[in-house]
């Protein structure tokens, strides 16, 4: 199996698993109203109810048909919700609409939702009923619904050409990707027309009009064929997915489809054509437009935004490409995105460009040898091709034309002055500079007008015979022609340079915003800092009010009202945009984008652009979506870091707990066992023992009790150090007194231990907490005495070095390996060789480090002076009270 086959199988399996967690969609598809979709659907629902299925009718439109209404008897029907709709003039009207919340609260196994393409009453949560159905499916509820073939978005133009009727209520083809079953409800055209005559479809007045317009036999036959083809395509798609999930060979994986639009008519038509083409090939598809000069005017921008929105609804991507050459931009993106087919409309071809093979279509055919080109001609394109200079207004504004003529006039005046006063011979340079200036500030069309105007002005005023368009000498004709060529070339180059600068400026602004956001997010350490950095970056880049909410924290959420909060909550729960510029809760003044942080956790970004922005541009939309994705990734990273830190602390706590239990089980039980054994012997045999034996047992009880007390004191000291409960009560104490007290105290427990103390003469007292420093020194001395060979003395040296007291404790034991010298100060760490053995809790040196550190000092382990043993060095800075 190839890598692509494995990837396809994995995608199919993932899709199958995702569908198993969501509700199942069944669509009853018909070619036209009146074929019996609702009747067939309710008949099947009644059969399921008889078998025990929990089915609820959310909404069914009977249209006055008694047979359909009779099928609702005995079924559980959700009452409709009443909505007050404001009419023009201040009046209002109460309308009924499907109650989505009631159905979600009821949560049946199956919901019956009629008329999938219905437009909801303004004020509903969603603008369209198909969005309600998607929410039900996401909640795990199966849905039965109905739709006519003319309401399918990708077939809207086809139905318009067949029937002459433009359907406004449409359903995106992406909804069909959610279905698990499709039921084709078919009726021959003659029977459907007969039902129309009988009044079973519309009332008589509507029926008469429908027979003349929509319900003609030819129309119904064509729509019937479309419905059958759609159902067959869906069965074929399901079969391919099932085969891919089982790893069986199916239709070869095809590369993507790219459709190019320009916003000058037929853009939505091209999007629907590309959708159908991609659906037949089971391939991804993208809609692109190339912005090569100034931003498009309002009419073009509205058409582009509408086409991009349609592409997203149909399941495709939408991108704006920047470049001064349309062909280069299209081929470059097709190469990078892996597209194999390019769809474009038939453009208006100028005769000169066609003769020179410079039209867009000809260049794509010549240079796109590896791509399949689909050129779609529409009635709008043919009408546009017949228009010659009507579109000049969109190519050349009045200000640009005025600038071109003004530049020619200015160049003429300047050339006259230069000829009269400066006696400049080559005046053509002045006119070329004027053309270049115009091209650098306007479009190519204005540069051409400026070049032609300068050409005639130069010829008329400065070429002999003057004040005529005649040229007296052959050299003059050559000069004028070369001037025109040079002006056109210079204008072309300047215009291309300007286009490149504009494209680079737009791309740079996009990249700079993302780079600034990335730099700020990289320094954010927790969720709060990520939210603040993201809010600042979005506010600067989009000039909008920004609200963020994630991980139980929120910024600027107080600016939301009840309607805004509902839209934000919906975006988080369903992981889809909502609010303004969408079809979901569009009454909100905020545009909400989800922050997907994991499989279950979601946040939201709210953007409120200026009130005058009735729509959002594609560049702004892309930038906002890209920045939102970066913020989501940073939040996921911050959450992952926090989880890893919690796991590390948990593991460390567990390790310390295990070590403590191990210490308690061994080091604390040993003295307890000795004490219990000695006490038991005294209790049972004390009367029969002589005095030395009893004294020996009593000494054992005392010594082991003191040993146990030291262990418990170490644990208490370590607890105080770990929780910051250690306070320093400083006082003056002599170094000799401090060392002597620790040595004397240890010799009570270790009578056989020997010590050699060397204190530098004239050593002044130190300002420390005497008890803590003595305990720290005691732990080091005990550790050294425990592993020194019998008869060898432990050396203690004290002296001042760099205004700090240094106490070195040296033993003659086997020493500590170099790689373990730092670890001996960790809690519960023990080595079986060297200064730390099997005995002891492993807290002594850790406590010494904590107590010395509280005084601002340090403890370190060093090798012995002559290669034997270990030196523990305690350094205490000299502090004045």
PyMOL commands that set and color helices and strands:
alter all, ss='L'
color gray80, all
select helices_A, chain A and resi 3-21+37-50+66-70+100-106+129-138+149-151+153-163+173-178+189-197+204-213+217-245+267-281+298-313+326-337+351-355+360-367+379-386+392-395+398-422+428-441+444-462+474-522+527-542+557-559+562-574+618-685+691-722+735-749+770-787+818-820+823-825+844-854
alter helices_A, ss='H'
color red, helices_A
select strands_A, chain A and resi 25-30+55-59+76-77+81-86+92-97+110-113+142-148+179-185+256-260+285-291+317-322+339-345+372-376+545-550+553-555+578-579+591-596+602-608+731-733+755-759+766-768+794-801+804-810+858-863+870-877
alter strands_A, ss='S'
color yellow, strands_A
deselect
rebuild
show_as cartoon
